[in-house]
Amino acid sequence: MRAAVLHEIGQDKLEVLDDVEAVGFGPGKVKIRVRSTGLCHSDISAMNGVLPQPAPFVPGHEGAGEIVDVGDGVSTLKQGDRVLLCWLPACRVCPACKRGQTELCLAGFMNAGSPNFKRPGGDVFGFAGTGTFTEEVVVDAGCAVPIPDDVPFDIAALIGCGVTTGLGAAINTADVTAGSSVAVIGCGGVGISAIQGARLKGAAQIVAVDPVANRREAGLRFGATEAVSPDELSDAKQRITAGEGFDYVFEVVGKSATARTAYEATRRGGTLCIVGAGAMDDFLQLNMFELFFDEKRILPSMYGGGDVLTSYERAIALWRAGRIDLEGLITHRVQLAEINDALAQMRTGEALRTCIEI
C-alpha cells in the first residue's frame, strides 16, 4: 500500500512509497482503512526531532476511517465501523485512569516503540503509535473510537487531536470564567480551537496573537475580539487590561521564549496554560521570587486536560449545534501524493489545517 515515510530525523520532506505493509494485526487489534487525516504541528515536531520518535516512520496521528478487519477478542467493534483514531487511548486500569485523568494514561505510549509497518529493508514506525499518512494502519482496538454516521471523516479527524486539545485547554484545564480576558499565542488549528473554547466559556475579551496576518484574521473569524502580532502584544496588554495582564494566556507554540512572553502577559494571580508541545532541552526561565510573588497558576494541558472520550463527544455535540466551526478550520485539501505541499502550507502559516484525503 501507499504511505508517506520520513527516512531520517531532520529531513524536511516525506517520500510517498507504494511498498509499505501494515503489520501487527492479531488479537486485540483492528485494521483501519484511513479516509482522511489532518496535518498537526506535532507531526513536523517529530520530523525535526523536537518530539522523540524513532525513524524511519510514517507521520500522522489525526485520522479517521473504516475498520476493515477485527482481531480475536475485540467485541466492541466490527468490520465497516466508522472510527476516529485516538493516539492516546486510556487503559482504564492504571492509577491515572482511576483518578479520572485518562489524558495522563501512559498505555498508549507503550505502542510507540513497536513498528506499525514494514517495507523491503526493515521496519517502519508510526508516529505516536499510529501513523495515519497511509492507506491502512493496524492499532490496538482502544485506539479506534466509533463516530456517528453524520460526522464526516475530515471533521472526525480534526476532533482526534487539534480540536480536542484546544477546546479542552480552555474548557477543562484553564476553565475560563465568563467575563474574563484571554490571550492566545499561536493561532493554528489548536490555537483557533482554544479561541473557540474561550468564546464558549463567555470570555469578554479574546486576543489572538500570531506573526502571520492570515492567522490573525482567522482568529477574528472564530471568536477573537482583537488580533495582534507578537510585537503588539505588550501594547494590547496595556490598552485592554491597563497593564495588569490578561486573566488567562494560552501558549500554543511549544517554545520557551513564547512561554516566557505568555507568563509576562498574564496578570498576577492569573492563569498561564501551556498547550504547545516543545523540546525536552528547551527550558523555561523563571525565578523563585516571581513564582512566589506573582502567584500565577501555570497549568500544562495534555490532550485537552480531560477524559478523551468525553471530550470527543462534547466536540461532536457542539459542532452539531453550530456552537463551534470545524469545517472552517480546514483551509486546504491535498491528496497523499501532495503531502509535502501540506507541510509547506503549515510551515509558512498559510494553513490552519490541511486535510489529506486518502
Phi, psi and chi 1 to 4 in degrees:
 res  aa     phi    psi   chi1   chi2   chi3   chi4
   1 MET       -  172.0   65.5  176.8 -174.6      -
   2 ARG   -90.1  144.9  -66.8 -178.9  -54.1  147.3
   3 ALA  -156.6  149.1      -      -      -      -
   4 ALA   -93.3  122.7      -      -      -      -
   5 VAL  -120.6  135.3  177.0      -      -      -
   6 LEU   -98.0  121.1 -175.9   83.9      -      -
   7 HIS   -79.3  -39.0  -64.5  -72.8      -      -
   8 GLU  -140.1  142.3  -64.4 -179.9    4.6      -
   9 ILE   -60.2  134.3  -60.1  -61.5      -      -
  10 GLY   105.3  -19.0      -      -      -      -
  11 GLN   -70.7  147.1  -66.7  177.6  -28.1      -
  12 ASP  -104.6    1.4   60.5   -0.4      -      -
  13 LYS  -130.9  151.8  -69.3 -172.6  176.7 -178.9
  14 LEU  -101.9  152.9  -57.7  173.8      -      -
  15 GLU  -110.9  125.6 -176.2  178.7    7.1      -
  16 VAL   -87.0  115.1  178.7      -      -      -
  17 LEU  -111.7  158.0  -57.3  169.5      -      -
  18 ASP  -117.9   17.1   59.0    7.0      -      -
  19 ASP  -119.2   29.0   59.5   -2.9      -      -
  20 VAL   -98.7  141.0 -179.9      -      -      -
  21 GLU  -124.0  134.5  179.4 -176.1   -7.5      -
  22 ALA   -77.3  130.2      -      -      -      -
  23 VAL  -124.4  169.2  -61.0      -      -      -
  24 GLY    97.6    2.5      -      -      -      -
  25 PHE   -66.4  139.1 -177.6   73.5      -      -
  26 GLY   172.5 -158.8      -      -      -      -
  27 PRO   -55.8  135.8  -25.2   35.1      -      -
  28 GLY    77.9    3.6      -      -      -      -
  29 LYS  -112.7  160.7  -57.8  -78.0 -172.9  174.0
  30 VAL  -134.4  150.0  -65.4      -      -      -
  31 LYS  -107.6  130.1 -179.7 -178.2  -73.2 -172.1
  32 ILE  -118.2  131.5  -61.8  171.8      -      -
  33 ARG   -85.8  110.7  171.2   68.4  167.7   90.9
  34 VAL   -74.2  129.5 -179.6      -      -      -
  35 ARG  -106.4  -34.3  -64.7  -64.7 -176.1 -175.7
  36 SER  -150.6  143.5 -176.1      -      -      -
  37 THR  -148.6  142.9 -179.8      -      -      -
  38 GLY   -97.7  153.6      -      -      -      -
  39 LEU   -94.2  117.6  172.3   62.1      -      -
  40 CYS  -104.4  150.5  179.5      -      -      -
  41 HIS   -61.7  -24.9 -162.2  -84.8      -      -
  42 SER   -62.0  -30.1  -64.7      -      -      -
  43 ASP   -62.0  -43.3  -62.7  -51.7      -      -
  44 ILE   -68.3  -37.5  -67.4  179.4      -      -
  45 SER   -63.0  -35.0  -65.3      -      -      -
  46 ALA   -70.9  -37.6      -      -      -      -
  47 MET   -64.1  -37.7  -69.7  172.5   61.0      -
  48 ASN   -94.4    3.9   61.1   28.2      -      -
  49 GLY    91.9    1.2      -      -      -      -
  50 VAL   -65.4  -42.4  169.2      -      -      -
  51 LEU  -103.4  135.2  -62.3  179.5      -      -
  52 PRO   -68.1  130.2   23.8  -32.4      -      -
  53 GLN  -161.3  122.4  170.7   63.0   45.6      -
  54 PRO   -67.2  147.7   22.2  -31.0      -      -
  55 ALA  -121.3  160.1      -      -      -      -
  56 PRO   -68.0  152.6   27.0  -35.1      -      -
  57 PHE  -150.3  158.2   76.2   96.5      -      -
  58 VAL   -95.7  114.9  175.4      -      -      -
  59 PRO   -69.8  179.9  -16.5   31.3      -      -
  60 GLY   100.7  129.3      -      -      -      -
  61 HIS  -148.1    4.4   60.1  -71.4      -      -
  62 GLU  -116.5   78.8 -166.6  177.8   74.6      -
  63 GLY  -136.8  167.9      -      -      -      -
  64 ALA  -151.1  153.7      -      -      -      -
  65 GLY  -177.4 -154.0      -      -      -      -
  66 GLU  -121.7  142.6  -61.3  161.5  -25.7      -
  67 ILE   -76.2  127.8  -66.8 -179.4      -      -
  68 VAL  -106.9  -16.8  -64.3      -      -      -
  69 ASP  -158.2  147.0 -151.5   -8.7      -      -
  70 VAL  -127.1  130.6  176.0      -      -      -
  71 GLY   -79.6  167.9      -      -      -      -
  72 ASP   -59.2  144.3  -68.7  -19.1      -      -
  73 GLY    86.2   -4.7      -      -      -      -
  74 VAL   -95.0  110.9  178.1      -      -      -
  75 SER  -108.5  -12.0   59.9      -      -      -
  76 THR   -98.5   -4.2   57.2      -      -      -
  77 LEU  -131.3  155.7  -60.3  165.4      -      -
  78 LYS  -144.4  163.6   64.7 -177.7 -176.1  -58.1
  79 GLN   -57.9  134.1 -173.3  176.0    5.1      -
  80 GLY    96.1  -13.5      -      -      -      -
  81 ASP   -61.1  138.6  -79.4   -7.5      -      -
  82 ARG   -89.2  127.6  -56.5  169.3   73.6 -104.3
  83 VAL  -139.7  156.4  -63.6      -      -      -
  84 LEU  -105.7  155.9   65.5   78.4      -      -
  85 LEU   -93.4  125.5  -80.4  115.6      -      -
  86 CYS  -101.2  113.6  174.0      -      -      -
  87 TRP   -79.7   -8.3   57.6  -89.4      -      -
  88 LEU  -132.6   71.8 -167.3   61.1      -      -
  89 PRO   -72.0  149.7   29.4  -35.8      -      -
  90 ALA   -92.5  134.3      -      -      -      -
  91 CYS   -79.6  -22.4   70.7      -      -      -
  92 ARG    71.8    3.1  -56.0  -70.4  170.3  177.9
  93 VAL  -125.0  -13.5  -64.0      -      -      -
  94 CYS   -76.8  166.8   71.5      -      -      -
  95 PRO   -56.3  -40.0  -28.0   35.9      -      -
  96 ALA   -63.5  -44.6      -      -      -      -
  97 CYS   -63.4  -41.9  -74.1      -      -      -
  98 LYS   -65.4  -26.9  -71.3 -179.8  178.6  179.0
  99 ARG   -79.4   -6.8  -72.0 -167.7  -61.6  -93.9
 100 GLY    89.3    7.6      -      -      -      -
 101 GLN  -102.6   64.6  -65.1  177.1  -61.7      -
 102 THR   -66.2  -20.9   59.3      -      -      -
 103 GLU   -69.0  -12.3   77.6  -81.5   10.2      -
 104 LEU  -101.0    4.9  -60.7 -178.6      -      -
 105 CYS   -64.2  134.2  178.2      -      -      -
 106 LEU   -96.7   -0.3  -66.1  176.1      -      -
 107 ALA   -58.9  -40.2      -      -      -      -
 108 GLY   -63.6  -32.6      -      -      -      -
 109 PHE   -69.3  -21.3  -73.3  105.6      -      -
 110 MET   -65.0  -25.8  -59.2  -59.2  101.9      -
 111 ASN   -76.1  -21.6  -60.3  -36.5      -      -
 112 ALA   -66.9  -21.0      -      -      -      -
 113 GLY   -87.8   -1.9      -      -      -      -
 114 SER  -109.2  139.3  -60.6      -      -      -
 115 PRO   -68.1  137.6   22.8  -32.0      -      -
 116 ASN   -94.6  -13.5  -75.6   28.0      -      -
 117 PHE  -141.8  167.7  -50.0   93.5      -      -
 118 LYS  -148.3  158.9   70.6  175.8 -178.5 -179.9
 119 ARG  -150.4  167.0   59.4 -179.1  -58.4  -95.0
 120 PRO   -52.7  121.1  -28.1   35.5      -      -
 121 GLY   113.5  -14.9      -      -      -      -
 122 GLY   147.4 -172.7      -      -      -      -
 123 ASP   -77.8  155.2  -66.8  -29.4      -      -
 124 VAL  -133.4  130.3  178.4      -      -      -
 125 PHE   -87.7  165.1  -63.4   89.2      -      -
 126 GLY  -114.4  133.7      -      -      -      -
 127 PHE   -59.5  133.2  177.0   47.0      -      -
 128 ALA    56.0   31.4      -      -      -      -
 129 GLY    76.1    6.3      -      -      -      -
 130 THR  -119.0  -94.4   54.6      -      -      -
 131 GLY    95.4   85.4      -      -      -      -
 132 THR  -103.4    0.5   56.2      -      -      -
 133 PHE   -83.8   61.2  -65.6  171.5      -      -
 134 THR  -159.5  168.8 -179.6      -      -      -
 135 GLU   -82.4  -34.0  -67.3  177.1  -33.1      -
 136 GLU  -142.2  150.2  -68.7 -175.6  -10.7      -
 137 VAL  -145.6  145.1   62.4      -      -      -
 138 VAL  -105.5  128.2  172.2      -      -      -
 139 VAL  -140.1  165.6  -65.1      -      -      -
 140 ASP   -59.8  147.7  -73.8  -18.1      -      -
 141 ALA   -57.4  -31.4      -      -      -      -
 142 GLY   -66.9  -16.1      -      -      -      -
 143 CYS   -82.2  -10.8  -64.2      -      -      -
 144 ALA  -104.1  112.2      -      -      -      -
 145 VAL  -110.4  117.4  179.8      -      -      -
 146 PRO   -59.0  143.2  -23.9   34.6      -      -
 147 ILE  -121.5  148.4   55.1  174.7      -      -
 148 PRO   -63.2  157.6  -21.2   32.9      -      -
 149 ASP   -64.6  -24.3  -69.9  -19.1      -      -
 150 ASP   -85.8   -0.3   66.6  -32.4      -      -
 151 VAL   -96.9  113.1 -179.7      -      -      -
 152 PRO   -63.1  156.9  -17.9   30.6      -      -
 153 PHE   -61.2  -38.6  -72.9  125.8      -      -
 154 ASP   -67.0  -39.3   52.3    2.8      -      -
 155 ILE   -65.9  -43.4  -63.4  -60.1      -      -
 156 ALA   -60.9  -39.6      -      -      -      -
 157 ALA   -59.9  -44.2      -      -      -      -
 158 LEU   -63.4  -39.3  -62.1 -172.1      -      -
 159 ILE   -64.1  -27.3  -69.3  172.0      -      -
 160 GLY   -63.2  -16.6      -      -      -      -
 161 CYS  -150.1  -75.3 -175.1      -      -      -
 162 GLY   -58.6  -45.5      -      -      -      -
 163 VAL   -66.7  -45.7  168.6      -      -      -
 164 THR   -61.2  -40.6  -67.9      -      -      -
 165 THR   -65.0  -49.0  -60.8      -      -      -
 166 GLY   -71.3  -47.7      -      -      -      -
 167 LEU   -58.8  -46.1  -84.9 -179.7      -      -
 168 GLY   -64.2  -34.4      -      -      -      -
 169 ALA   -58.9  -41.8      -      -      -      -
 170 ALA   -78.4  -39.2      -      -      -      -
 171 ILE   -87.2  -45.4  -63.8  173.2      -      -
 172 ASN   -88.5  -59.9  -63.7  -31.6      -      -
 173 THR   -69.9  -58.9  -52.4      -      -      -
 174 ALA   -79.4  -29.9      -      -      -      -
 175 ASP    51.7   59.5 -168.2   15.9      -      -
 176 VAL   -54.1  136.1  171.1      -      -      -
 177 THR   -95.4  150.5   57.9      -      -      -
 178 ALA   -61.5  138.7      -      -      -      -
 179 GLY    84.3    1.0      -      -      -      -
 180 SER   -84.4  171.5   59.9      -      -      -
 181 SER  -107.2  139.6   60.0      -      -      -
 182 VAL  -136.0  141.8  171.6      -      -      -
 183 ALA  -126.3  136.7      -      -      -      -
 184 VAL  -120.1  115.0  177.6      -      -      -
 185 ILE   -99.0  110.8  -58.0  177.3      -      -
 186 GLY   105.5  104.2      -      -      -      -
 187 CYS  -118.6   50.3  -63.5      -      -      -
 188 GLY   -81.6 -156.0      -      -      -      -
 189 GLY   -60.4  -40.3      -      -      -      -
 190 VAL   -71.7  -44.2  177.0      -      -      -
 191 GLY   -62.3  -41.5      -      -      -      -
 192 ILE   -62.9  -36.7  -67.7  -64.9      -      -
 193 SER   -66.7  -36.7  -63.7      -      -      -
 194 ALA   -64.5  -38.4      -      -      -      -
 195 ILE   -61.7  -43.7  -73.1  172.1      -      -
 196 GLN   -64.7  -37.3  -64.9 -161.1   72.9      -
 197 GLY   -64.8  -42.0      -      -      -      -
 198 ALA   -64.6  -37.9      -      -      -      -
 199 ARG   -63.2  -44.5  173.6  178.8   53.9   79.7
 200 LEU   -60.4  -34.7  -74.0  168.8      -      -
 201 LYS   -79.3   -5.2  -68.0  -73.2  -75.4 -177.2
 202 GLY    93.7   20.1      -      -      -      -
 203 ALA   -59.1  137.4      -      -      -      -
 204 ALA   -80.4  -36.9      -      -      -      -
 205 GLN  -130.4  126.8  -63.2  154.5  -41.5      -
 206 ILE  -130.5  116.3  -54.5  172.4      -      -
 207 VAL  -105.5  120.6  179.0      -      -      -
 208 ALA   -88.8  127.7      -      -      -      -
 209 VAL  -121.4  118.7 -174.6      -      -      -
 210 ASP  -161.3  144.9 -160.2  -76.9      -      -
 211 PRO   -74.9  -15.3   25.6  -33.8      -      -
 212 VAL   -96.9  125.4 -179.7      -      -      -
 213 ALA   -60.9  -42.4      -      -      -      -
 214 ASN   -69.6  -25.7   71.2  -70.3      -      -
 215 ARG   -75.5  -33.2  -71.7 -168.7  168.3 -175.4
 216 ARG   -64.4  -41.4  -64.2 -163.6  -64.4  -89.5
 217 GLU   -62.7  -38.9  -66.4  166.8    1.7      -
 218 ALA   -63.4  -40.2      -      -      -      -
 219 GLY   -55.4  -40.2      -      -      -      -
 220 LEU   -67.6  -38.6  -65.9  171.7      -      -
 221 ARG   -64.4  -32.4  -68.6 -162.0  -53.0  -87.0
 222 PHE   -95.6    5.0  -76.0   89.7      -      -
 223 GLY   129.8   -7.1      -      -      -      -
 224 ALA   -67.9  144.9      -      -      -      -
 225 THR   -89.5  -14.4   55.7      -      -      -
 226 GLU  -158.1  153.3 -171.1  167.8  -21.9      -
 227 ALA  -137.4  131.8      -      -      -      -
 228 VAL  -136.6  160.5  -58.7      -      -      -
 229 SER   -80.7  163.7   69.6      -      -      -
 230 PRO   -55.9  -34.9  -28.9   37.4      -      -
 231 ASP   -67.9  -21.4  -68.2  -20.2      -      -
 232 GLU   -96.4   -1.0  -61.9  169.0  -36.4      -
 233 LEU   -64.2  -41.7  177.0   57.5      -      -
 234 SER   -60.2  -42.8 -179.6      -      -      -
 235 ASP   -64.9  -39.2  -70.9  -18.9      -      -
 236 ALA   -64.6  -40.2      -      -      -      -
 237 LYS   -59.4  -43.5  170.2 -174.1  168.0 -177.9
 238 GLN   -67.0  -43.9 -177.4   63.5   41.0      -
 239 ARG   -72.1  -42.6  177.9  167.2   35.6   81.5
 240 ILE   -85.5  -35.8  -64.6  171.1      -      -
 241 THR  -116.1   12.3   72.7      -      -      -
 242 ALA    57.1   31.4      -      -      -      -
 243 GLY    84.9   -6.7      -      -      -      -
 244 GLU   -70.1  -37.0 -177.0 -175.6   18.8      -
 245 GLY   113.7  162.6      -      -      -      -
 246 PHE   -81.0  150.5  -64.2   91.2      -      -
 247 ASP   -64.4  -38.9  -62.9  -45.2      -      -
 248 TYR  -135.8  134.2  -58.6   88.4      -      -
 249 VAL  -129.6  129.0 -180.0      -      -      -
 250 PHE  -107.0  123.9  -64.5   85.2      -      -
 251 GLU   -98.5  114.0 -163.9  -81.9  -11.7      -
 252 VAL  -122.6   36.3 -159.3      -      -      -
 253 VAL  -115.3  -42.4  179.2      -      -      -
 254 GLY    89.8   33.4      -      -      -      -
 255 LYS  -131.9  145.4  -67.3 -175.3  178.1  -64.4
 256 SER   -63.8  -33.7   60.9      -      -      -
 257 ALA   -64.0  -43.5      -      -      -      -
 258 THR   -74.3  -29.2   48.6      -      -      -
 259 ALA   -65.5  -38.9      -      -      -      -
 260 ARG   -65.5  -42.7 -179.7   68.7 -146.8 -169.1
 261 THR   -59.7  -41.4  -62.7      -      -      -
 262 ALA   -65.0  -39.8      -      -      -      -
 263 TYR   -60.2  -44.3 -176.9   88.1      -      -
 264 GLU   -70.7  -24.3  -67.7  170.5   -3.0      -
 265 ALA   -83.1  -10.5      -      -      -      -
 266 THR   -87.7  137.2  -54.2      -      -      -
 267 ARG   -70.1  161.3   67.3  166.0  172.6   81.9
 268 ARG   -61.1  131.1  -66.8 -174.9   67.6 -146.4
 269 GLY    81.3    0.2      -      -      -      -
 270 GLY   -86.3 -170.5      -      -      -      -
 271 THR  -123.5  124.3  -62.4      -      -      -
 272 LEU  -103.3  120.3  164.7   58.6      -      -
 273 CYS  -109.3  117.9 -172.9      -      -      -
 274 ILE   -93.2  113.7  -58.1  -67.0      -      -
 275 VAL  -110.7  -33.2 -172.0      -      -      -
 276 GLY   -69.7  140.6      -      -      -      -
 277 ALA   -93.3  118.2      -      -      -      -
 278 GLY  -114.9 -173.2      -      -      -      -
 279 ALA   -84.1  152.3      -      -      -      -
 280 MET   -69.9  -19.4  -71.6 -172.7  -73.7      -
 281 ASP  -103.5   14.3   59.8   -5.5      -      -
 282 ASP  -105.2  104.9 -172.9    9.9      -      -
 283 PHE  -101.7  136.4  -64.0   95.8      -      -
 284 LEU   -85.7  125.7  173.7   61.4      -      -
 285 GLN   -93.1  115.9  -62.5  -63.9  -43.6      -
 286 LEU  -136.9  141.3  -64.7  168.7      -      -
 287 ASN   -97.1  157.8   66.9   62.9      -      -
 288 MET   -65.9  -30.0  -67.2  -57.6  -64.3      -
 289 PHE   -68.7  -46.6  178.2   77.7      -      -
 290 GLU   -66.7  -33.8   64.7 -174.0  -19.7      -
 291 LEU   -59.8  -43.7  -82.2  175.0      -      -
 292 PHE   -72.7  -49.1  161.2   77.0      -      -
 293 PHE   -73.1  -37.7 -173.9   71.5      -      -
 294 ASP   -81.3  -23.6  -70.0  -21.5      -      -
 295 GLU    49.4   40.4 -156.3  177.7  -77.2      -
 296 LYS   -84.8  136.5  -61.1  178.6 -176.5 -177.7
 297 ARG   -83.0  127.7  -63.6 -169.3  -54.2  159.5
 298 ILE  -109.8  110.7  -58.0  176.1      -      -
 299 LEU  -119.1  104.6  -58.8  178.5      -      -
 300 PRO   -69.6  148.6  -15.5   29.8      -      -
 301 SER  -127.4  110.8 -175.2      -      -      -
 302 MET   -97.2  115.5  177.3   74.2  171.9      -
 303 TYR    52.1   40.2 -153.3  178.7      -      -
 304 GLY    89.7   -2.1      -      -      -      -
 305 GLY    63.8   28.7      -      -      -      -
 306 GLY  -159.5 -180.0      -      -      -      -
 307 ASP   -59.2  124.4  178.7   73.5      -      -
 308 VAL   -65.2  -44.1  176.3      -      -      -
 309 LEU   -63.8  -39.6  -62.8 -176.6      -      -
 310 THR   -63.1  -39.6  -58.9      -      -      -
 311 SER   -65.2  -39.4  -65.6      -      -      -
 312 TYR   -59.2  -49.4  -69.2  164.8      -      -
 313 GLU   -61.3  -40.3  -67.9  171.9   -2.6      -
 314 ARG   -64.6  -43.3  178.6  177.4   58.1 -156.0
 315 ALA   -61.8  -41.5      -      -      -      -
 316 ILE   -64.2  -43.5  -69.4  171.8      -      -
 317 ALA   -62.5  -42.4      -      -      -      -
 318 LEU   -67.1  -38.4  -70.5  168.5      -      -
 319 TRP   -65.0  -44.9  167.3   76.6      -      -
 320 ARG   -59.4  -38.8  -82.2 -179.5  177.5  150.1
 321 ALA   -79.3   -4.3      -      -      -      -
 322 GLY    76.5   16.5      -      -      -      -
 323 ARG   -84.3  -22.3  -59.2  -68.0  -56.5  -78.7
 324 ILE  -130.5  148.2   56.5  174.3      -      -
 325 ASP  -103.5  110.2  177.3    8.0      -      -
 326 LEU  -102.2  -33.1  -59.4 -171.8      -      -
 327 GLU   -58.2  -39.1  -72.2   87.7   -9.1      -
 328 GLY   -67.7  -19.0      -      -      -      -
 329 LEU   -69.0  -26.8  -78.6  174.0      -      -
 330 ILE   -85.3  100.1  -56.3  172.3      -      -
 331 THR   -95.1  -18.2   53.9      -      -      -
 332 HIS  -142.8  150.0  -61.7   72.3      -      -
 333 ARG  -132.4  134.8  -64.5  178.6 -175.0  -86.8
 334 VAL  -137.6  164.0  -58.9      -      -      -
 335 GLN   -88.9  165.5  -59.9  -62.6  -49.2      -
 336 LEU   -58.3  -36.2 -176.3   60.1      -      -
 337 ALA   -63.7  -18.7      -      -      -      -
 338 GLU  -104.1   23.8  -56.4  165.3  -49.0      -
 339 ILE   -57.5  -34.4 -173.8   65.1      -      -
 340 ASN   -70.3  -24.1  -71.6  -51.9      -      -
 341 ASP   -65.5  -39.2  -66.8  -19.9      -      -
 342 ALA   -63.1  -41.6      -      -      -      -
 343 LEU   -60.8  -42.7  -66.5  173.4      -      -
 344 ALA   -64.6  -39.7      -      -      -      -
 345 GLN   -63.3  -35.2  -69.9  158.3   -0.7      -
 346 MET   -75.9  -41.7  174.0  159.5  -78.6      -
 347 ARG   -63.1  -35.1  -70.1 -172.9  176.4  113.2
 348 THR   -83.6  -11.5   61.8      -      -      -
 349 GLY    83.9    7.6      -      -      -      -
 350 GLU   -65.2  -36.3  178.3 -175.7   -8.4      -
 351 ALA  -103.8  147.7      -      -      -      -
 352 LEU   -83.6  -56.6  -65.6  179.1      -      -
 353 ARG  -141.2  129.8  -94.7  -64.5 -173.1  -88.3
 354 THR  -101.1  129.2  -63.0      -      -      -
 355 CYS   -97.8  125.2  178.4      -      -      -
 356 ILE   -96.6  116.5  -61.6   97.8      -      -
 357 GLU   -94.6  125.5  -62.1  173.7  -21.6      -
 358 ILE  -119.7      -  -58.8  173.8      -      -
